[in-house]
């Protein structure tokens, strides 16, 4: 079992209208998207996934995981959130760029 687990995001709740294009809205949503995240057996309920993963990548030992575990969690996020973003016309590379900031 992976050291870090979280569900895939459900369909992005785009409000419609002319407020924002779907793809940029989806990116913003995914960067704040909350889910139940388990890290090394500890549940982090309703936690924004992306910020937690950034912290995890910066200091894996703080969370009791290895750097490889943190990278695996990053890859999982890029896969599941990337698919959700692509469904709204966005690009997975946008998420990769956010990790590089």
MOGIRA-V165555 format. One record per residue. N is the residue number from 1. RES is the residue in three letters. SS is DSSP state (a for helix, b for strand, c for the rest). PHI is phi in degrees with one decimal (NA if undefined). D_CENTER is the distance of its C-alpha to the mean C-alpha in whole Angstrom. Layout:
BEGIN
[[N | RES | SS | PHI | D_CENTER] [N | RES | SS | PHI | D_CENTER]]
END
This chain:
BEGIN
[[1 | UNK | c | NA | 19] [2 | UNK | c | -63.0 | 16] [3 | UNK | c | -70.9 | 15] [4 | UNK | b | -126.5 | 12] [5 | UNK | b | -133.1 | 11] [6 | UNK | c | -162.4 | 9] [7 | UNK | c | -76.5 | 10] [8 | UNK | c | -74.2 | 9] [9 | UNK | c | -65.6 | 9] [10 | UNK | c | -74.3 | 12] [11 | UNK | c | -52.9 | 14] [12 | UNK | c | -68.6 | 13] [13 | UNK | c | -78.7 | 16] [14 | UNK | c | -68.3 | 17] [15 | UNK | c | -73.6 | 21] [16 | UNK | c | 79.4 | 23] [17 | UNK | c | 76.8 | 26] [18 | UNK | c | -106.9 | 26] [19 | UNK | c | -65.4 | 23] [20 | UNK | c | -159.3 | 21] [21 | UNK | c | -65.5 | 20] [22 | UNK | a | -58.8 | 18] [23 | UNK | a | -66.1 | 16] [24 | UNK | a | -63.0 | 15] [25 | UNK | a | -61.8 | 15] [26 | UNK | a | -62.5 | 12] [27 | UNK | a | -60.7 | 10] [28 | UNK | a | -59.5 | 11] [29 | UNK | a | -59.8 | 10] [30 | UNK | a | -67.6 | 6] [31 | UNK | a | -72.8 | 6] [32 | UNK | a | -115.1 | 8] [33 | UNK | c | -56.1 | 7] [34 | UNK | b | -93.9 | 9] [35 | UNK | b | -155.5 | 9] [36 | UNK | b | -81.3 | 12] [37 | UNK | b | -112.9 | 10] [38 | UNK | b | -107.6 | 13] [39 | UNK | b | -123.5 | 14] [40 | UNK | c | 50.3 | 17] [41 | UNK | c | 84.4 | 19] [42 | UNK | b | -100.9 | 18] [43 | UNK | b | -82.1 | 16] [44 | UNK | b | -114.2 | 14] [45 | UNK | b | -70.5 | 14] [46 | UNK | b | 46.0 | 13] [47 | UNK | b | -103.5 | 10] [48 | UNK | b | -59.0 | 8] [49 | UNK | a | -68.1 | 5] [50 | UNK | a | -58.2 | 4] [51 | UNK | a | -60.6 | 8] [52 | UNK | a | -62.6 | 9] [53 | UNK | a | -65.5 | 7] [54 | UNK | a | -62.1 | 9] [55 | UNK | a | -63.4 | 12] [56 | UNK | a | -61.3 | 12] [57 | UNK | a | -67.1 | 12] [58 | UNK | a | -72.4 | 15] [59 | UNK | c | -148.5 | 17] [60 | UNK | a | -58.2 | 16] [61 | UNK | a | -62.5 | 20] [62 | UNK | a | -58.2 | 19] [63 | UNK | a | -101.9 | 17] [64 | UNK | c | 76.2 | 19] [65 | UNK | c | -125.6 | 17] [66 | UNK | c | -89.4 | 18] [67 | UNK | a | -56.5 | 17] [68 | UNK | a | -65.9 | 17] [69 | UNK | a | -63.0 | 15] [70 | UNK | a | -63.5 | 12] [71 | UNK | a | -65.3 | 12] [72 | UNK | a | -64.5 | 12] [73 | UNK | a | -66.3 | 9] [74 | UNK | a | -61.4 | 7] [75 | UNK | a | -63.0 | 9] [76 | UNK | a | -61.7 | 8] [77 | UNK | a | -61.5 | 4] [78 | UNK | a | -60.5 | 7] [79 | UNK | a | -70.7 | 9] [80 | UNK | a | -74.5 | 8] [81 | UNK | a | -73.0 | 6] [82 | UNK | a | -61.9 | 9] [83 | UNK | a | -63.7 | 11] [84 | UNK | a | -63.5 | 10] [85 | UNK | a | -66.2 | 11] [86 | UNK | a | -63.7 | 14] [87 | UNK | a | -63.9 | 15] [88 | UNK | c | -99.2 | 16] [89 | UNK | c | 92.7 | 17] [90 | UNK | c | -90.2 | 15] [91 | UNK | c | -129.2 | 14] [92 | UNK | a | -56.8 | 11] [93 | UNK | a | -58.5 | 13] [94 | UNK | a | -62.0 | 12] [95 | UNK | a | -68.3 | 8] [96 | UNK | a | -60.1 | 10] [97 | UNK | a | -63.8 | 13] [98 | UNK | a | -63.1 | 10] [99 | UNK | a | -67.1 | 10] [100 | UNK | a | -80.9 | 14] [101 | UNK | c | -69.7 | 15]]
END
